[in-house]
Amino acid sequence: MKNGYFAVAGVLVVGASIFGGRAIYTRAHSQAKLYAAAPFVPASAKSQAPATGASSSANESEKQLGPFPIAGQNYTMELRTRKVQANSAGEGGDTVVAMEIRDAAGAVQYQRSFPYVKGTEDSFESWSVSALLLNGTNGRGLVVSYDDYFEPSAPEEEPTGWFQIFGAREGKLVAFGPPLEIQGGLLDEYADGHTYKAARPLGAQVDEVDFRIWAGHCRIVFPVRVDWNEGKVTPAQECAATGGELSAGCRYKVVPETQLYMNEITFVRLWANPDEKSGAPQNVVVKKDSKVDLLTALVATKWLEGNPAGPANTKGPMDDAGSLGVDSGADLWLKVSIDGKEGWMHSEEDFRALGLPEDE
């Protein structure tokens, strides 16, 4: 993997042990539908004492995240895990098979279960769940990350995972919608220990949370509205299509790249505007030591709503999820500055000449 922008939620508060030494990971969506999750044990059947050690089974244990102070109450996340057999490389660990979010009295506010697949010498699958306290100007909640790790897997510039935001309504902690499938993650700059800060307020009851989205050759900043009063999340920019149709596109901030892969002197074509009909492009020389800044991306995005009924009425662990990101057929225009010369580029040839990252 060429870039170090890993998902913040997968780095800070990890709910299950992740197989050591792996930088390449992806989800196994089709596999998740083939195996049933281990039976979920209701909170009423468990002791209300914090679960910090191993359970009666040598292959199962319970972990606790939190407490998370939200709207005058403390909430904890309980994770039940099982051992996954190590592979030939000696990698092994735990996988989450069930999660519960509980209030201070032990009442379950939310729960979800995950499939268990016993590993072999050649392959394994594991689920992890992470949680960060979401701290906004107008409210406080949780941002929960779900990740499905699978080996063997192909390398990706950005991993794909699921994110879900929770907040307090009428004295309870509720999900502000189903999980969202995202190829990317939270922006690193707003992480502070076990807390993730909202980017900015968007009115009296709304905050903005920014996600990093893979756009094929760069990472764009996708702003999401968190409405604490209505208890929902929506795109912060109106141009993001909320159905299956392609939107006309929006201009997004671009996450700076730590490294470009230029091997020799070359040139790229830059247009004055993001339209080939706007005039003839300028040929700009690019050297190995050129100062390159990625300024703005113009690309079509879409937002697909998930199933509000939640995980209880679905077969797979994430069948209720929606998604956000760049449409697969979108034409990316990227505004750049090369040694002080600004312009728009959009062809695969020019992206590669500039040394921008791409999936292998």
C-alpha angles and dihedrals in degrees: 000000000000100000135057100212099119124170110280093217090055091054105042113044109013116187099197134029110267121216105268125247099016119131095164117072142149140168126266101217096169093047092054091065095052100063130055119229120247112270111281116235111217117233090243089065094052134075112262091225115110112273106226104143141046121304125230090278117076089218097050133063140164129231131191129212121196150330094235114193108218127164094341096313135093119232129189133194118224117202124192112203138185132203117259118208114254120247129229092278090061094250117144144139145130134315126205113241099173140012133192131185110210136184124231091275092054096253113148113243097176138357139185134176132211135205121261117219118180111229126236134201090270105037145015141176128208137176125214131188125202133183134198128184106246110218116192135168092247102031149354131235145131133284110204124195125203119195131184113202120196134177133232094041141153119252118261131193087221127020121234119234143145128258128194130184124212131190141169121272125168092347096310135096109240137176114256089218137317121309117284120227109224134176095216132025147229119323110262094220094071096051117107114174108297092344129087116203124217112242096234144325118272100196133317099312104020135081131186122235116192125216129193109233126192110235101182099266103021142020118252129200109243111195118213126196116227109198106197094185097049094035098230144107124225138165112284092216118061095218094072105103113235095198132048095283123103115252124223090249140252136231112253135185114253125228109236115250117234092210138017121200105228114153103177145005111291140141138241132204117245124191123204090231134019092265128084088215091061091086143288115323123243118238107228121191117233121200130185090256097042116133105241124184124183105217114170139355125211110198141140115254135183138205118205118196118229129219110288090202087079134214096317092077099044135084102217124051093250103026089116093057126116125204144222131194147086116329114248091235096046122129109227119216115188125194111211141173117221114186088332097314113119130201147123126273131181115160125106089232092057094043090056093044090056090051097241117168122259138176113270 
